[in-house]
Amino acid sequence: MSREDLKALQSERLVKQVRHVYENVPYYREKMQAKGVTPDDIHGIEDLHKLPFLSKSDLREAYPYGLMAKPLSECVRIHSTSGTTGKRVVAFYTQNDIDLWEDCCARAITAAGGTNEDVVQVAYGYGLFTGGAGLHGGSHKVGSLTLPMSSGNTERQLQFMTDLESTILCCTPSYAAYLAESAIESGVRDKIKLKAGIFGAEAWTEEMRHDIEDKLAIKAYDIYGLTELSGPGVAFECEEQKGMHINEDHFIAEIIDPVTEEVLPHGEKGELVFTSITKEAFPMIRYRTRDICVLNDVPCSCGRTHVRMSKPMGRSDDMLIIRGVNVFPSQIETVLLNNGMSANYQIIVDRKNNTDTLDINVEMPADMFTDSLTDIANMEKKLIGALRAMLGITAKVHLVSPKSITRSEGKAVRVIDNRKLY
Ligand code: DLL
């Protein structure tokens, strides 16, 4: 679809969506009235900026039914965020919402080379989390043979993967790394027939991509999404692996300055904001994702015309402020992997005598393992120097033996902040 046709489609859908929420969701109506906007003021995407933003705190305030835009009788499913703090967010779906979501996931599988000849192993968690259900539905739409494994039970994952000759693996990147490590250790690596992986739901670096691609001899594709916008499939990578194409016929993307809320031009780094223009039961108008990234509208050589988003460079609320310096966990991961370390690490932040401390525990890969204290001290010194150059602050690095950090089957918990900041 040409950019002009897409813009016309987005405008038509936006106008309809704004009227739908205004008429059916008192919470939206009041927010719009407070800003002096009515559906009559919205004629197309050029008027998007007139609408108020929606944030996670609005979702918590409206929990559970306050943002539902369709009667309960038309809703067929809920999913929910894993929310570690505060109330969970509960999202509702009509059958049509499920269909469109699965279409988005089917596009992601197709972009990774999936067809009805493929065996798709879905090792994202099933249940309230959207990962399992989303890729499962997408795989059905493509007509692939779907293995609804859910996450965990690594031995059984590897058995099905080798016996059924799975060709596409869908899970979090941290679980993919764990599966790769386990396959090598248990000696079944050569029996694996995977050609591609569709990995997302958490931040992961290019270095981690190369590590997984090498270990499993696959092409690893990124996929992005969030529960509030249906789940995985909001954006996905094509064979170019240079940013994720946003499904713009369903989601309008904007980048804003997270402090001033000013809309920034494509190419500038800021907070990603989405407006869902086809979702019926739980529409999101100008939803602030807190994910920091850059939009790229340079045409892609794959032929898709939808804009691409960069890998999120961390969430605005994931950013650590350590001794006044902004630190993103992804910067630490880049340094560790560039220096030959494994992706199994933990970042521990604490405050002692009013000074923040940053400790990083990282596993030595098996081939670098040594019990020579001098060698360990030299390696730690090298990492401390590389981290200082990247972050501008000093961290303590502790090399630990292989397998000593707990593995993740879903989203990895990599940051432990023990400071009592609030
Ligand atoms: O993580 C949906 C999903 C499932 C996406 C499976 C991809 C694959 P939530 O649990 O609501 O939904 O978490 C959403 O996870 O705002 C990002 O901060 C982060 N996230 C999701 N995908 C990526 C990615 C699912 N590819 C939150 N890279 C989002 C980095 C990601 N972060």
Residues whose N, C-alpha, C, O or C-beta is under 5 A from the ligand:
A	BS01	DLL	T81 S82 T130 G131 F199 G200 A201 E202 A203 W204 D222 I223 Y224 G225 L226 T227 G231 P232 T289 D291 P312 R315
